[in-house]
Amino acid sequence: MIDKTADDHSSDEHSGPGATEQGQAPQPARKKLGFWQTMSSVIAASFGVQSRKNKERDFEQGSISGFVAAALIFTVLFVLTLVVIVRVVLA
């Protein structure tokens, strides 16, 4: 049996399939969020019911440009819906 001390900096601690040259664990491939996943996250977040799991997924896989675009689309549709509801009620 090989005795490893704290001073031994051998690289076999982090070696293995998929390990990087710096000895770090490999990063899984980043999947991008789809349009409907982004929209559902924006809608849930706007009403304050976003789950922690989805929030973490959004930060890991989402892009700021996708969320900005989805938020703009949601805002326009939300305002138009309110305008239609008010016009129907006042008519």
C-alpha positions as CSV (number, residue, x, y, z in Angstrom):
1,M,0.0,0.0,0.0
2,I,1.3,3.5,-0.9
3,D,1.5,6.0,1.9
4,K,0.5,9.5,0.7
5,T,1.3,12.5,2.8
6,A,0.1,16.1,2.6
7,D,3.4,17.0,0.9
8,D,2.9,14.5,-1.9
9,H,1.4,16.5,-4.8
10,S,0.9,13.6,-7.2
11,S,-1.6,14.1,-9.9
12,D,-3.5,10.9,-9.6
13,E,-6.0,12.4,-7.1
14,H,-7.8,14.1,-9.9
15,S,-6.8,11.9,-12.8
16,G,-9.3,9.8,-14.5
17,P,-11.6,9.9,-17.5
18,G,-12.7,13.5,-18.3
19,A,-10.3,15.3,-15.9
20,T,-8.8,18.5,-17.1
21,E,-5.1,19.3,-17.2
22,Q,-5.3,21.5,-14.1
23,G,-6.7,18.6,-12.0
24,Q,-10.2,20.0,-11.9
25,A,-13.3,17.9,-12.2
26,P,-14.9,18.0,-15.7
27,Q,-17.7,20.3,-16.3
28,P,-20.9,18.8,-17.7
29,A,-22.0,20.1,-21.1
30,R,-24.1,23.2,-20.6
31,K,-27.6,22.8,-22.1
32,K,-29.3,26.0,-23.1
33,L,-32.9,26.6,-22.0
34,G,-35.5,26.4,-24.6
35,F,-37.9,29.2,-25.4
36,W,-40.8,27.8,-23.4
37,Q,-38.6,26.9,-20.4
38,T,-37.4,30.5,-20.4
39,M,-40.9,31.9,-20.7
40,S,-42.2,29.7,-17.9
41,S,-39.4,30.8,-15.7
42,V,-40.1,34.5,-16.5
43,I,-43.8,34.0,-15.8
44,A,-43.2,32.1,-12.5
45,A,-40.7,34.7,-11.4
46,S,-43.0,37.6,-12.2
47,F,-45.7,36.2,-9.9
48,G,-43.1,35.2,-7.3
49,V,-43.7,31.4,-7.5
50,Q,-40.4,30.3,-9.0
51,S,-39.0,27.1,-7.4
52,R,-35.5,27.1,-6.1
53,K,-34.6,24.2,-8.4
54,N,-35.8,26.1,-11.5
55,K,-34.0,29.3,-10.3
56,E,-30.7,27.4,-10.0
57,R,-31.3,25.8,-13.4
58,D,-31.9,29.2,-14.9
59,F,-28.7,30.6,-13.5
60,E,-26.7,27.6,-14.8
61,Q,-28.2,27.2,-18.2
62,G,-29.9,30.4,-19.1
63,S,-28.6,33.4,-20.9
64,I,-29.3,37.0,-20.0
65,S,-30.4,37.9,-23.6
66,G,-32.9,35.1,-23.6
67,F,-34.4,36.2,-20.3
68,V,-34.5,39.9,-21.3
69,A,-36.3,39.0,-24.6
70,A,-38.8,36.7,-22.7
71,A,-39.4,39.4,-20.1
72,L,-40.1,42.0,-22.8
73,I,-42.5,39.6,-24.6
74,F,-44.3,38.8,-21.3
75,T,-44.5,42.5,-20.3
76,V,-46.1,43.5,-23.7
77,L,-48.6,40.6,-23.6
78,F,-49.4,41.3,-19.9
79,V,-50.1,45.0,-20.6
80,L,-52.1,44.2,-23.7
81,T,-54.2,41.7,-21.7
82,L,-54.9,44.3,-19.0
83,V,-55.9,46.9,-21.7
84,V,-58.3,44.4,-23.3
85,I,-59.8,43.4,-19.9
86,V,-60.4,47.1,-19.0
87,R,-62.0,47.9,-22.3
88,V,-64.3,44.9,-22.1
89,V,-65.3,45.8,-18.5
90,L,-65.9,49.5,-19.4
91,A,-67.8,48.8,-22.6
